[in-house]
């Protein structure tokens, strides 16, 4: 996993079951530069592919929610 993917996963885990908005993701992963939603979506897509489970759900126009599977 890349550093950005790891940082995003940590952010999701810290905020599990809550919406993590685009602004929070942008300022956590890229604190020194502006980015856009396409960059964020691409990072989320790559992380989803590596996790191979549907832990990350999209909350339309707001951000993402990380829902860990409970057994």
N, CA, C and O atoms as a Maestro MAE file, in Angstrom:
{
 s_m_m2io_version
 :::
 2.0.0
}

f_m_ct {
 s_m_title
 :::
 protein
 m_atom[284] {
  # First column is atom index #
  i_m_mmod_type
  r_m_x_coord
  r_m_y_coord
  r_m_z_coord
  i_m_residue_number
  s_m_chain_name
  s_m_pdb_residue_name
  s_m_pdb_atom_name
  i_m_atomic_number
  :::
  1 25 0.839 -1.179 0.000 1 A "UNK " " N  " 7
  2 3 0.000 0.000 0.000 1 A "UNK " " CA " 6
  3 2 0.886 1.245 0.000 1 A "UNK " " C  " 6
  4 15 1.933 1.278 0.646 1 A "UNK " " O  " 8
  5 25 0.449 2.258 -0.731 2 A "UNK " " N  " 7
  6 3 1.223 3.499 -0.762 2 A "UNK " " CA " 6
  7 2 0.999 4.282 0.541 2 A "UNK " " C  " 6
  8 15 0.104 3.972 1.327 2 A "UNK " " O  " 8
  9 25 1.823 5.285 0.738 3 A "UNK " " N  " 7
  10 3 1.695 6.106 1.947 3 A "UNK " " CA " 6
  11 2 0.347 6.818 1.990 3 A "UNK " " C  " 6
  12 15 -0.286 6.886 3.044 3 A "UNK " " O  " 8
  13 25 -0.092 7.344 0.858 4 A "UNK " " N  " 7
  14 3 -1.376 8.037 0.814 4 A "UNK " " CA " 6
  15 2 -2.532 7.069 1.083 4 A "UNK " " C  " 6
  16 15 -3.480 7.419 1.786 4 A "UNK " " O  " 8
  17 25 -2.460 5.866 0.531 5 A "UNK " " N  " 7
  18 3 -3.498 4.862 0.790 5 A "UNK " " CA " 6
  19 2 -3.533 4.493 2.278 5 A "UNK " " C  " 6
  20 15 -4.607 4.356 2.864 5 A "UNK " " O  " 8
  21 25 -2.370 4.337 2.873 6 A "UNK " " N  " 7
  22 3 -2.283 4.021 4.298 6 A "UNK " " CA " 6
  23 2 -2.858 5.158 5.139 6 A "UNK " " C  " 6
  24 15 -3.601 4.920 6.092 6 A "UNK " " O  " 8
  25 25 -2.513 6.390 4.782 7 A "UNK " " N  " 7
  26 3 -3.031 7.551 5.516 7 A "UNK " " CA " 6
  27 2 -4.548 7.641 5.398 7 A "UNK " " C  " 6
  28 15 -5.232 7.971 6.367 7 A "UNK " " O  " 8
  29 25 -5.073 7.348 4.211 8 A "UNK " " N  " 7
  30 3 -6.521 7.385 4.015 8 A "UNK " " CA " 6
  31 2 -7.198 6.294 4.837 8 A "UNK " " C  " 6
  32 15 -8.225 6.545 5.468 8 A "UNK " " O  " 8
  33 25 -6.640 5.093 4.839 9 A "UNK " " N  " 7
  34 3 -7.203 4.001 5.624 9 A "UNK " " CA " 6
  35 2 -7.200 4.357 7.110 9 A "UNK " " C  " 6
  36 15 -8.181 4.101 7.808 9 A "UNK " " O  " 8
  37 25 -6.119 4.939 7.594 10 A "UNK " " N  " 7
  38 3 -6.052 5.356 9.000 10 A "UNK " " CA " 6
  39 2 -7.122 6.401 9.308 10 A "UNK " " C  " 6
  40 15 -7.750 6.357 10.365 10 A "UNK " " O  " 8
  41 25 -7.329 7.339 8.387 11 A "UNK " " N  " 7
  42 3 -8.361 8.362 8.564 11 A "UNK " " CA " 6
  43 2 -9.739 7.717 8.637 11 A "UNK " " C  " 6
  44 15 -10.554 8.084 9.483 11 A "UNK " " O  " 8
  45 25 -10.001 6.762 7.757 12 A "UNK " " N  " 7
  46 3 -11.284 6.059 7.781 12 A "UNK " " CA " 6
  47 2 -11.473 5.276 9.074 12 A "UNK " " C  " 6
  48 15 -12.562 5.286 9.647 12 A "UNK " " O  " 8
  49 25 -10.435 4.602 9.536 13 A "UNK " " N  " 7
  50 3 -10.533 3.818 10.769 13 A "UNK " " CA " 6
  51 2 -10.807 4.721 11.970 13 A "UNK " " C  " 6
  52 15 -11.612 4.383 12.837 13 A "UNK " " O  " 8
  53 25 -10.134 5.867 12.015 14 A "UNK " " N  " 7
  54 3 -10.355 6.824 13.111 14 A "UNK " " CA " 6
  55 2 -11.787 7.346 13.126 14 A "UNK " " C  " 6
  56 15 -12.310 7.722 14.176 14 A "UNK " " O  " 8
  57 25 -12.416 7.366 11.954 15 A "UNK " " N  " 7
  58 3 -13.765 7.919 11.825 15 A "UNK " " CA " 6
  59 2 -14.773 6.854 11.397 15 A "UNK " " C  " 6
  60 15 -15.754 7.158 10.718 15 A "UNK " " O  " 8
  61 25 -14.530 5.608 11.794 16 A "UNK " " N  " 7
  62 3 -15.392 4.520 11.326 16 A "UNK " " CA " 6
  63 2 -16.857 4.794 11.643 16 A "UNK " " C  " 6
  64 15 -17.204 5.337 12.692 16 A "UNK " " O  " 8
  65 25 -17.694 4.398 10.700 17 A "UNK " " N  " 7
  66 3 -19.147 4.578 10.745 17 A "UNK " " CA " 6
  67 2 -19.605 6.029 10.617 17 A "UNK " " C  " 6
  68 15 -20.806 6.296 10.666 17 A "UNK " " O  " 8
  69 25 -18.688 6.960 10.457 18 A "UNK " " N  " 7
  70 3 -19.023 8.369 10.269 18 A "UNK " " CA " 6
  71 2 -18.620 8.810 8.864 18 A "UNK " " C  " 6
  72 15 -17.728 8.224 8.250 18 A "UNK " " O  " 8
  73 25 -19.284 9.841 8.366 19 A "UNK " " N  " 7
  74 3 -18.927 10.383 7.054 19 A "UNK " " CA " 6
  75 2 -17.624 11.160 7.177 19 A "UNK " " C  " 6
  76 15 -17.464 12.002 8.061 19 A "UNK " " O  " 8
  77 25 -16.693 10.857 6.270 20 A "UNK " " N  " 7
  78 3 -15.457 11.638 6.155 20 A "UNK " " CA " 6
  79 2 -15.620 12.469 4.887 20 A "UNK " " C  " 6
  80 15 -15.651 11.924 3.784 20 A "UNK " " O  " 8
  81 25 -15.726 13.784 5.045 21 A "UNK " " N  " 7
  82 3 -16.006 14.628 3.892 21 A "UNK " " CA " 6
  83 2 -14.754 14.867 3.047 21 A "UNK " " C  " 6
  84 15 -13.625 14.628 3.476 21 A "UNK " " O  " 8
  85 25 -15.006 15.349 1.826 22 A "UNK " " N  " 7
  86 3 -13.916 15.585 0.874 22 A "UNK " " CA " 6
  87 2 -12.887 16.564 1.437 22 A "UNK " " C  " 6
  88 15 -11.684 16.386 1.248 22 A "UNK " " O  " 8
  89 25 -13.362 17.592 2.125 23 A "UNK " " N  " 7
  90 3 -12.465 18.600 2.707 23 A "UNK " " CA " 6
  91 2 -11.491 17.961 3.699 23 A "UNK " " C  " 6
  92 15 -10.296 18.257 3.678 23 A "UNK " " O  " 8
  93 25 -11.997 17.090 4.561 24 A "UNK " " N  " 7
  94 3 -11.153 16.426 5.557 24 A "UNK " " CA " 6
  95 2 -10.131 15.524 4.884 24 A "UNK " " C  " 6
  96 15 -8.960 15.514 5.264 24 A "UNK " " O  " 8
  97 25 -10.569 14.772 3.893 25 A "UNK " " N  " 7
  98 3 -9.641 13.894 3.168 25 A "UNK " " CA " 6
  99 2 -8.552 14.720 2.504 25 A "UNK " " C  " 6
  100 15 -7.368 14.400 2.615 25 A "UNK " " O  " 8
  101 25 -8.948 15.776 1.818 26 A "UNK " " N  " 7
  102 3 -7.982 16.626 1.111 26 A "UNK " " CA " 6
  103 2 -6.951 17.217 2.065 26 A "UNK " " C  " 6
  104 15 -5.755 17.204 1.774 26 A "UNK " " O  " 8
  105 25 -7.405 17.730 3.195 27 A "UNK " " N  " 7
  106 3 -6.489 18.388 4.128 27 A "UNK " " CA " 6
  107 2 -5.653 17.416 4.950 27 A "UNK " " C  " 6
  108 15 -4.630 17.805 5.514 27 A "UNK " " O  " 8
  109 25 -6.071 16.168 5.024 28 A "UNK " " N  " 7
  110 3 -5.290 15.154 5.736 28 A "UNK " " CA " 6
  111 2 -4.241 14.537 4.823 28 A "UNK " " C  " 6
  112 15 -3.092 14.359 5.226 28 A "UNK " " O  " 8
  113 25 -4.629 14.211 3.603 29 A "UNK " " N  " 7
  114 3 -3.734 13.510 2.670 29 A "UNK " " CA " 6
  115 2 -2.828 14.480 1.922 29 A "UNK " " C  " 6
  116 15 -1.658 14.176 1.688 29 A "UNK " " O  " 8
  117 25 -3.349 15.631 1.546 30 A "UNK " " N  " 7
  118 3 -2.581 16.623 0.798 30 A "UNK " " CA " 6
  119 2 -2.613 17.964 1.523 30 A "UNK " " C  " 6
  120 15 -3.209 18.911 1.010 30 A "UNK " " O  " 8
  121 25 -1.992 18.079 2.698 31 A "UNK " " N  " 7
  122 3 -2.105 19.317 3.479 31 A "UNK " " CA " 6
  123 2 -1.432 20.532 2.836 31 A "UNK " " C  " 6
  124 15 -1.796 21.669 3.135 31 A "UNK " " O  " 8
  125 25 -0.478 20.306 1.976 32 A "UNK " " N  " 7
  126 3 0.304 21.410 1.421 32 A "UNK " " CA " 6
  127 2 -0.182 21.887 0.063 32 A "UNK " " C  " 6
  128 15 0.298 22.906 -0.434 32 A "UNK " " O  " 8
  129 25 -1.130 21.173 -0.553 33 A "UNK " " N  " 7
  130 3 -1.560 21.603 -1.879 33 A "UNK " " CA " 6
  131 2 -3.035 21.326 -2.101 33 A "UNK " " C  " 6
  132 15 -3.639 20.472 -1.452 33 A "UNK " " O  " 8
  133 25 -3.594 22.076 -3.039 34 A "UNK " " N  " 7
  134 3 -4.991 21.881 -3.402 34 A "UNK " " CA " 6
  135 2 -5.097 20.670 -4.307 34 A "UNK " " C  " 6
  136 15 -4.184 20.364 -5.074 34 A "UNK " " O  " 8
  137 25 -6.204 20.001 -4.207 35 A "UNK " " N  " 7
  138 3 -6.474 18.855 -5.063 35 A "UNK " " CA " 6
  139 2 -7.927 18.947 -5.503 35 A "UNK " " C  " 6
  140 15 -8.604 19.931 -5.205 35 A "UNK " " O  " 8
  141 25 -8.408 17.940 -6.203 36 A "UNK " " N  " 7
  142 3 -9.804 17.967 -6.631 36 A "UNK " " CA " 6
  143 2 -10.476 16.641 -6.315 36 A "UNK " " C  " 6
  144 15 -9.823 15.686 -5.894 36 A "UNK " " O  " 8
  145 25 -11.772 16.591 -6.520 37 A "UNK " " N  " 7
  146 3 -12.515 15.384 -6.160 37 A "UNK " " CA " 6
  147 2 -12.101 14.187 -6.998 37 A "UNK " " C  " 6
  148 15 -12.182 13.053 -6.526 37 A "UNK " " O  " 8
  149 25 -11.660 14.409 -8.227 38 A "UNK " " N  " 7
  150 3 -11.216 13.270 -9.050 38 A "UNK " " CA " 6
  151 2 -9.981 12.604 -8.451 38 A "UNK " " C  " 6
  152 15 -9.865 11.379 -8.480 38 A "UNK " " O  " 8
  153 25 -9.076 13.384 -7.917 39 A "UNK " " N  " 7
  154 3 -7.883 12.842 -7.272 39 A "UNK " " CA " 6
  155 2 -8.277 12.020 -6.046 39 A "UNK " " C  " 6
  156 15 -7.745 10.934 -5.818 39 A "UNK " " O  " 8
  157 25 -9.208 12.545 -5.269 40 A "UNK " " N  " 7
  158 3 -9.688 11.831 -4.081 40 A "UNK " " CA " 6
  159 2 -10.381 10.538 -4.491 40 A "UNK " " C  " 6
  160 15 -10.133 9.486 -3.900 40 A "UNK " " O  " 8
  161 25 -11.247 10.610 -5.496 41 A "UNK " " N  " 7
  162 3 -11.959 9.411 -5.966 41 A "UNK " " CA " 6
  163 2 -10.997 8.330 -6.431 41 A "UNK " " C  " 6
  164 15 -11.204 7.147 -6.162 41 A "UNK " " O  " 8
  165 25 -9.949 8.739 -7.126 42 A "UNK " " N  " 7
  166 3 -8.959 7.774 -7.607 42 A "UNK " " CA " 6
  167 2 -8.262 7.091 -6.439 42 A "UNK " " C  " 6
  168 15 -8.060 5.877 -6.464 42 A "UNK " " O  " 8
  169 25 -7.894 7.850 -5.423 43 A "UNK " " N  " 7
  170 3 -7.241 7.271 -4.244 43 A "UNK " " CA " 6
  171 2 -8.185 6.300 -3.533 43 A "UNK " " C  " 6
  172 15 -7.764 5.217 -3.126 43 A "UNK " " O  " 8
  173 25 -9.442 6.674 -3.382 44 A "UNK " " N  " 7
  174 3 -10.425 5.799 -2.745 44 A "UNK " " CA " 6
  175 2 -10.610 4.528 -3.571 44 A "UNK " " C  " 6
  176 15 -10.703 3.433 -3.015 44 A "UNK " " O  " 8
  177 25 -10.662 4.667 -4.880 45 A "UNK " " N  " 7
  178 3 -10.814 3.503 -5.760 45 A "UNK " " CA " 6
  179 2 -9.652 2.528 -5.581 45 A "UNK " " C  " 6
  180 15 -9.860 1.319 -5.478 45 A "UNK " " O  " 8
  181 25 -8.440 3.055 -5.543 46 A "UNK " " N  " 7
  182 3 -7.260 2.190 -5.368 46 A "UNK " " CA " 6
  183 2 -7.299 1.486 -4.011 46 A "UNK " " C  " 6
  184 15 -6.960 0.307 -3.913 46 A "UNK " " O  " 8
  185 25 -7.708 2.203 -2.972 47 A "UNK " " N  " 7
  186 3 -7.804 1.605 -1.645 47 A "UNK " " CA " 6
  187 2 -8.882 0.524 -1.618 47 A "UNK " " C  " 6
  188 15 -8.676 -0.544 -1.040 47 A "UNK " " O  " 8
  189 25 -10.011 0.792 -2.230 48 A "UNK " " N  " 7
  190 3 -11.083 -0.213 -2.304 48 A "UNK " " CA " 6
  191 2 -10.595 -1.490 -2.979 48 A "UNK " " C  " 6
  192 15 -10.888 -2.592 -2.514 48 A "UNK " " O  " 8
  193 25 -9.859 -1.344 -4.063 49 A "UNK " " N  " 7
  194 3 -9.350 -2.507 -4.783 49 A "UNK " " CA " 6
  195 2 -8.412 -3.333 -3.908 49 A "UNK " " C  " 6
  196 15 -8.426 -4.562 -3.974 49 A "UNK " " O  " 8
  197 25 -7.621 -2.688 -3.114 50 A "UNK " " N  " 7
  198 3 -6.670 -3.401 -2.258 50 A "UNK " " CA " 6
  199 2 -7.353 -4.061 -1.062 50 A "UNK " " C  " 6
  200 15 -6.907 -5.110 -0.598 50 A "UNK " " O  " 8
  201 25 -8.423 -3.461 -0.563 51 A "UNK " " N  " 7
  202 3 -9.128 -4.042 0.578 51 A "UNK " " CA " 6
  203 2 -9.977 -5.239 0.171 51 A "UNK " " C  " 6
  204 15 -10.203 -6.143 0.976 51 A "UNK " " O  " 8
  205 25 -10.448 -5.252 -1.073 52 A "UNK " " N  " 7
  206 3 -11.223 -6.367 -1.628 52 A "UNK " " CA " 6
  207 2 -12.520 -6.639 -0.883 52 A "UNK " " C  " 6
  208 15 -13.105 -7.710 -1.045 52 A "UNK " " O  " 8
  209 25 -12.974 -5.712 -0.085 53 A "UNK " " N  " 7
  210 3 -14.262 -5.812 0.579 53 A "UNK " " CA " 6
  211 2 -14.941 -4.460 0.455 53 A "UNK " " C  " 6
  212 15 -14.287 -3.452 0.186 53 A "UNK " " O  " 8
  213 25 -16.224 -4.437 0.647 54 A "UNK " " N  " 7
  214 3 -16.965 -3.182 0.506 54 A "UNK " " CA " 6
  215 2 -17.084 -2.467 1.846 54 A "UNK " " C  " 6
  216 15 -18.183 -2.250 2.355 54 A "UNK " " O  " 8
  217 25 -15.937 -2.107 2.405 55 A "UNK " " N  " 7
  218 3 -15.908 -1.377 3.675 55 A "UNK " " CA " 6
  219 2 -16.218 0.103 3.479 55 A "UNK " " C  " 6
  220 15 -16.758 0.753 4.375 55 A "UNK " " O  " 8
  221 25 -15.878 0.633 2.312 56 A "UNK " " N  " 7
  222 3 -15.988 2.062 2.048 56 A "UNK " " CA " 6
  223 2 -17.222 2.309 1.190 56 A "UNK " " C  " 6
  224 15 -17.323 1.811 0.069 56 A "UNK " " O  " 8
  225 25 -18.158 3.085 1.730 57 A "UNK " " N  " 7
  226 3 -19.349 3.434 0.964 57 A "UNK " " CA " 6
  227 2 -19.294 4.912 0.608 57 A "UNK " " C  " 6
  228 15 -18.746 5.726 1.350 57 A "UNK " " O  " 8
  229 25 -19.870 5.241 -0.535 58 A "UNK " " N  " 7
  230 3 -19.920 6.619 -0.989 58 A "UNK " " CA " 6
  231 2 -21.178 7.281 -0.442 58 A "UNK " " C  " 6
  232 15 -22.270 6.719 -0.517 58 A "UNK " " O  " 8
  233 25 -21.016 8.467 0.104 59 A "UNK " " N  " 7
  234 3 -22.145 9.273 0.555 59 A "UNK " " CA " 6
  235 2 -22.224 10.440 -0.426 59 A "UNK " " C  " 6
  236 15 -21.418 11.369 -0.376 59 A "UNK " " O  " 8
  237 25 -23.196 10.374 -1.304 60 A "UNK " " N  " 7
  238 3 -23.306 11.313 -2.421 60 A "UNK " " CA " 6
  239 2 -23.159 12.774 -1.996 60 A "UNK " " C  " 6
  240 15 -23.814 13.238 -1.063 60 A "UNK " " O  " 8
  241 25 -22.286 13.480 -2.703 61 A "UNK " " N  " 7
  242 3 -22.012 14.913 -2.518 61 A "UNK " " CA " 6
  243 2 -21.427 15.276 -1.153 61 A "UNK " " C  " 6
  244 15 -21.274 16.458 -0.849 61 A "UNK " " O  " 8
  245 25 -21.095 14.274 -0.321 62 A "UNK " " N  " 7
  246 3 -20.554 14.569 1.002 62 A "UNK " " CA " 6
  247 2 -19.168 13.984 1.216 62 A "UNK " " C  " 6
  248 15 -18.259 14.686 1.659 62 A "UNK " " O  " 8
  249 25 -19.002 12.710 0.908 63 A "UNK " " N  " 7
  250 3 -17.720 12.064 1.142 63 A "UNK " " CA " 6
  251 2 -17.873 10.557 1.170 63 A "UNK " " C  " 6
  252 15 -18.561 9.976 0.331 63 A "UNK " " O  " 8
  253 25 -17.223 9.927 2.145 64 A "UNK " " N  " 7
  254 3 -17.216 8.470 2.240 64 A "UNK " " CA " 6
  255 2 -17.417 8.044 3.683 64 A "UNK " " C  " 6
  256 15 -17.149 8.798 4.619 64 A "UNK " " O  " 8
  257 25 -17.896 6.818 3.839 65 A "UNK " " N  " 7
  258 3 -18.075 6.246 5.170 65 A "UNK " " CA " 6
  259 2 -17.380 4.888 5.181 65 A "UNK " " C  " 6
  260 15 -17.547 4.091 4.258 65 A "UNK " " O  " 8
  261 25 -16.599 4.627 6.232 66 A "UNK " " N  " 7
  262 3 -15.910 3.349 6.407 66 A "UNK " " CA " 6
  263 2 -16.709 2.535 7.419 66 A "UNK " " C  " 6
  264 15 -16.850 2.927 8.577 66 A "UNK " " O  " 8
  265 25 -17.227 1.405 6.966 67 A "UNK " " N  " 7
  266 3 -18.030 0.543 7.832 67 A "UNK " " CA " 6
  267 2 -17.346 -0.801 7.942 67 A "UNK " " C  " 6
  268 15 -17.458 -1.626 7.034 67 A "UNK " " O  " 8
  269 25 -16.630 -1.043 9.050 68 A "UNK " " N  " 7
  270 3 -15.963 -2.332 9.221 68 A "UNK " " CA " 6
  271 2 -16.975 -3.457 9.374 68 A "UNK " " C  " 6
  272 15 -18.051 -3.271 9.944 68 A "UNK " " O  " 8
  273 25 -16.623 -4.602 8.868 69 A "UNK " " N  " 7
  274 3 -17.483 -5.780 8.985 69 A "UNK " " CA " 6
  275 2 -17.328 -6.354 10.376 69 A "UNK " " C  " 6
  276 15 -16.211 -6.588 10.838 69 A "UNK " " O  " 8
  277 25 -18.427 -6.576 11.032 70 A "UNK " " N  " 7
  278 3 -18.358 -7.186 12.370 70 A "UNK " " CA " 6
  279 2 -18.790 -8.642 12.262 70 A "UNK " " C  " 6
  280 15 -19.746 -8.971 11.558 70 A "UNK " " O  " 8
  281 25 -18.078 -9.499 12.962 71 A "UNK " " N  " 7
  282 3 -18.379 -10.939 12.933 71 A "UNK " " CA " 6
  283 2 -18.977 -11.354 14.247 71 A "UNK " " C  " 6
  284 15 -19.303 -12.526 14.434 71 A "UNK " " O  " 8
  :::
 }
 m_bond[283] {
  # First column is bond index #
  i_m_from
  i_m_to
  i_m_order
  :::
  1 1 2 1
  2 2 3 1
  3 3 4 2
  4 3 5 1
  5 5 6 1
  6 6 7 1
  7 7 8 2
  8 7 9 1
  9 9 10 1
  10 10 11 1
  11 11 12 2
  12 11 13 1
  13 13 14 1
  14 14 15 1
  15 15 16 2
  16 15 17 1
  17 17 18 1
  18 18 19 1
  19 19 20 2
  20 19 21 1
  21 21 22 1
  22 22 23 1
  23 23 24 2
  24 23 25 1
  25 25 26 1
  26 26 27 1
  27 27 28 2
  28 27 29 1
  29 29 30 1
  30 30 31 1
  31 31 32 2
  32 31 33 1
  33 33 34 1
  34 34 35 1
  35 35 36 2
  36 35 37 1
  37 37 38 1
  38 38 39 1
  39 39 40 2
  40 39 41 1
  41 41 42 1
  42 42 43 1
  43 43 44 2
  44 43 45 1
  45 45 46 1
  46 46 47 1
  47 47 48 2
  48 47 49 1
  49 49 50 1
  50 50 51 1
  51 51 52 2
  52 51 53 1
  53 53 54 1
  54 54 55 1
  55 55 56 2
  56 55 57 1
  57 57 58 1
  58 58 59 1
  59 59 60 2
  60 59 61 1
  61 61 62 1
  62 62 63 1
  63 63 64 2
  64 63 65 1
  65 65 66 1
  66 66 67 1
  67 67 68 2
  68 67 69 1
  69 69 70 1
  70 70 71 1
  71 71 72 2
  72 71 73 1
  73 73 74 1
  74 74 75 1
  75 75 76 2
  76 75 77 1
  77 77 78 1
  78 78 79 1
  79 79 80 2
  80 79 81 1
  81 81 82 1
  82 82 83 1
  83 83 84 2
  84 83 85 1
  85 85 86 1
  86 86 87 1
  87 87 88 2
  88 87 89 1
  89 89 90 1
  90 90 91 1
  91 91 92 2
  92 91 93 1
  93 93 94 1
  94 94 95 1
  95 95 96 2
  96 95 97 1
  97 97 98 1
  98 98 99 1
  99 99 100 2
  100 99 101 1
  101 101 102 1
  102 102 103 1
  103 103 104 2
  104 103 105 1
  105 105 106 1
  106 106 107 1
  107 107 108 2
  108 107 109 1
  109 109 110 1
  110 110 111 1
  111 111 112 2
  112 111 113 1
  113 113 114 1
  114 114 115 1
  115 115 116 2
  116 115 117 1
  117 117 118 1
  118 118 119 1
  119 119 120 2
  120 119 121 1
  121 121 122 1
  122 122 123 1
  123 123 124 2
  124 123 125 1
  125 125 126 1
  126 126 127 1
  127 127 128 2
  128 127 129 1
  129 129 130 1
  130 130 131 1
  131 131 132 2
  132 131 133 1
  133 133 134 1
  134 134 135 1
  135 135 136 2
  136 135 137 1
  137 137 138 1
  138 138 139 1
  139 139 140 2
  140 139 141 1
  141 141 142 1
  142 142 143 1
  143 143 144 2
  144 143 145 1
  145 145 146 1
  146 146 147 1
  147 147 148 2
  148 147 149 1
  149 149 150 1
  150 150 151 1
  151 151 152 2
  152 151 153 1
  153 153 154 1
  154 154 155 1
  155 155 156 2
  156 155 157 1
  157 157 158 1
  158 158 159 1
  159 159 160 2
  160 159 161 1
  161 161 162 1
  162 162 163 1
  163 163 164 2
  164 163 165 1
  165 165 166 1
  166 166 167 1
  167 167 168 2
  168 167 169 1
  169 169 170 1
  170 170 171 1
  171 171 172 2
  172 171 173 1
  173 173 174 1
  174 174 175 1
  175 175 176 2
  176 175 177 1
  177 177 178 1
  178 178 179 1
  179 179 180 2
  180 179 181 1
  181 181 182 1
  182 182 183 1
  183 183 184 2
  184 183 185 1
  185 185 186 1
  186 186 187 1
  187 187 188 2
  188 187 189 1
  189 189 190 1
  190 190 191 1
  191 191 192 2
  192 191 193 1
  193 193 194 1
  194 194 195 1
  195 195 196 2
  196 195 197 1
  197 197 198 1
  198 198 199 1
  199 199 200 2
  200 199 201 1
  201 201 202 1
  202 202 203 1
  203 203 204 2
  204 203 205 1
  205 205 206 1
  206 206 207 1
  207 207 208 2
  208 207 209 1
  209 209 210 1
  210 210 211 1
  211 211 212 2
  212 211 213 1
  213 213 214 1
  214 214 215 1
  215 215 216 2
  216 215 217 1
  217 217 218 1
  218 218 219 1
  219 219 220 2
  220 219 221 1
  221 221 222 1
  222 222 223 1
  223 223 224 2
  224 223 225 1
  225 225 226 1
  226 226 227 1
  227 227 228 2
  228 227 229 1
  229 229 230 1
  230 230 231 1
  231 231 232 2
  232 231 233 1
  233 233 234 1
  234 234 235 1
  235 235 236 2
  236 235 237 1
  237 237 238 1
  238 238 239 1
  239 239 240 2
  240 239 241 1
  241 241 242 1
  242 242 243 1
  243 243 244 2
  244 243 245 1
  245 245 246 1
  246 246 247 1
  247 247 248 2
  248 247 249 1
  249 249 250 1
  250 250 251 1
  251 251 252 2
  252 251 253 1
  253 253 254 1
  254 254 255 1
  255 255 256 2
  256 255 257 1
  257 257 258 1
  258 258 259 1
  259 259 260 2
  260 259 261 1
  261 261 262 1
  262 262 263 1
  263 263 264 2
  264 263 265 1
  265 265 266 1
  266 266 267 1
  267 267 268 2
  268 267 269 1
  269 269 270 1
  270 270 271 1
  271 271 272 2
  272 271 273 1
  273 273 274 1
  274 274 275 1
  275 275 276 2
  276 275 277 1
  277 277 278 1
  278 278 279 1
  279 279 280 2
  280 279 281 1
  281 281 282 1
  282 282 283 1
  283 283 284 2
  :::
 }
}
